[in-house]
Structure formats: structure tokens, C-alpha cells
Amino acid sequence: MGKNEPAGARFVAGTVTPIGEDRNPMSRPEPLLPPSVVRVASSIEIADYTPDGVDHAIRTRYWPCVDALVQQGAQSITLAGFPIASQLGRKRVLALQEETAKRTGVIADSQAEATIAALKYLGAKEIAIASRWTPELNKAFVAYLGEAGIKVLAITTAGQWAKQAFSMSIEAGVKLAFQLGREAMHKAPEAQALLLAGGAWRSLAAVPILEEDFGVPVITNPIAPVWRLIVAGVAPPVVGWGRLLALR
């Protein structure tokens, strides 16, 4: 445990984020965890989700972020962002997680791997993806999931890179989540699950409604690490925000 563990915390969950609060007007996470589970974050301050942008941010700032989270008492460290993971590739992400656990002695994870684990837990091998990313990012995204045995039947695009993603208002993000979620499911009605990819667009509000509309589990990559904590017994199930969070 780090010397600066927040008072009253039973578990401290650390996240390496793409950008910090000064660049992200929607940086506060949804209140899905009890007060005893404290979230701390440190940012790699990524310039963009291009291969060079991701590589540079990880090489130069990932480990300082990890050290900062350990100092804050983090008992787990999760790399956020499917675009980051997709551009790194699954082999590198898994190696990064292994090295993080080895160096720090804490649980190492990523939103990408937590999402894959959640999909497999739900028995979803063929999915639809509501993505707002560019076709270039989508291609890397689909390849990453394919390496994990997840087949993507349909994926949408809104042509976004990092700048567009982080400049959306909450209202615009929620509206886009509904729009692209429905588009993805209409393209692949046989999909066993729907993935709303990305954290900055506040897609949680769409989860229960889209589940009711299409009758399949709906997952966002930011809630997958919350599900990990539920499965581990660190946090209680959360009712009302989709099938995944209600499961243990």
C-alpha cells in the first residue's frame, strides 16, 4: 500500500487515463462504486490516438503514471482506452500488464482485457460495436478483439480521433451512443452483445435502454473494470445499469 492511501478506503483502484481533468470536462466517473472503493487516476496526456501518438505517450509517460498511482495507494492499476490498447496491439498490452504487476505487486489490468473477460463471461463470441472512431482505429480495434476470439459482426464509425472525442458535450455523447448503438444492432441483429466503445461519451445512460430494445447485454469498456471489482468481491453488484453490473 502506498503512503498516501485515501482515508477510509477499503480498496484503491488506480487508472492510467488518456488525458487529465484539465483536458476532459467529463473526467468524473459514474457513481457505480461504494465510498469504500476509491478511484485515483494519473494521465499519459496523449496527443492523439495515432500509432505514433499512442507509442510516444506509453513509452514516455506510462511508468511515471504507474509510480504516481502506487504512491496514492493503488491496489490495482488499469490502462484505460480501447483506442490505446488497439494501437498497441494485444501482445504488447498483455506484456505491459505483466510487467506492471511484476514491478508494483498490485493487480494490473486494462479496460480492453476487462471488456474481453466480460464478453466471455456473458458467453458473447459474436458482437456488434457502436464505435465513434475513425475506420483506421476501428480496423485495429477489430483485430485486437479477433486475437481474443471475439468476432465483430458490425461496427459503426463517426470519424472521430482523440480531439473530437474529448470535445463532445455530455448531451452530444449520450445522443451519439443511442444513435450508433441502434445502428450497430440493426446491422447485426444476430449479435450476442453490443459494445459501446469509449469512455468520454458517457454512454452508461444508454445501456439499460438498449438492452431492453434489443434483448442482449450491452457493455461499455469503462464499466468492465467495475465488473472486475464486483466479481472479486470488492464492490457489490449494481442494479439498474445493465446485466453485467448486476452479475457476480
Salt bridges, closest charged atoms under 4 A:
GLU30 OE2 - ARG202 NH1 3.26
GLU45 OE1 - ARG23 NH1 3.04
ASP55 OD2 - ARG59 NE 2.68
ASP55 OD1 - ARG92 NH1 2.88
GLU99 OE2 - ARG103 NE 3.02
ASP109 OD2 - ARG228 NE 2.84
GLU113 OE2 - ARG90 NE 2.87
GLU183 OE2 - LYS187 NZ 3.16
ASP213 OD2 - ARG182 NH2 3.13
